[in-house]
Amino acid sequence: MDMVLIEELALEAVIGVYEWEKRIHQRLLLTLELGCDIAQAARDDDLGATLDYAAISQRLQQYCSEHQFELVETFAERIAALLREEFGIAWLRLTLKKPGAVADAAFVGVRIERGEYGR
Ligand SMILES: Nc1nc2c(c(=O)[nH]1)N=C([C@H](O)[C@@H](O)CO)CN2
């Protein structure tokens, strides 16, 4: 299956379990693998026939600025649902990293896959 990729998109989010985290913005890094048949777009050289990674990135940064959550799990699930509903994405793999959360780890986070692969 073809995929459109977004690697480590920086998001400034209000996210965290603890009270001090609800008063600050923290940097998240979002990586997306988005199932998408790119054959027609390549044949016709047509952005309208594929997923516009710039439009998706902008929408996610907007969404991030308008919402706050405690868990990275919740944020990942909401983003996955948004992508499937608004952009008609049948399958995706999403990796959400919270680099500053654990001092001795390069990053912590979650990875989820949603939808049917190959549809
Ligand atoms: N599985 C998770 N564990 C933890 C989360 C989370 O979102 N998912 N969040 C926190 C705190 O907000 C942490 O990031 C602050 O250091 C702790 N564990």
The ligand as a Gaussian input file, in Angstrom:
#p B3LYP/6-31G(d) Opt

LIG

0 1
 N        0.995000       6.035000      29.449000
 C        1.119000       7.317000      29.907000
 N        1.821000       7.543000      31.017000
 C        1.946000       8.802000      31.477000
 C        1.370000       9.875000      30.791000
 C        0.636000       9.608000      29.606000
 O        0.081000      10.510000      28.932000
 N        0.532000       8.320000      29.197000
 N        1.555000      11.159000      31.245000
 C        2.264000      11.414000      32.331000
 C        2.582000      12.783000      32.728000
 O        1.725000      13.729000      32.140000
 C        4.058000      13.007000      32.343000
 O        4.189000      13.154000      30.942000
 C        4.684000      14.144000      33.070000
 O        6.034000      13.895000      33.310000
 C        2.847000      10.343000      33.173000
 N        2.652000       9.026000      32.614000

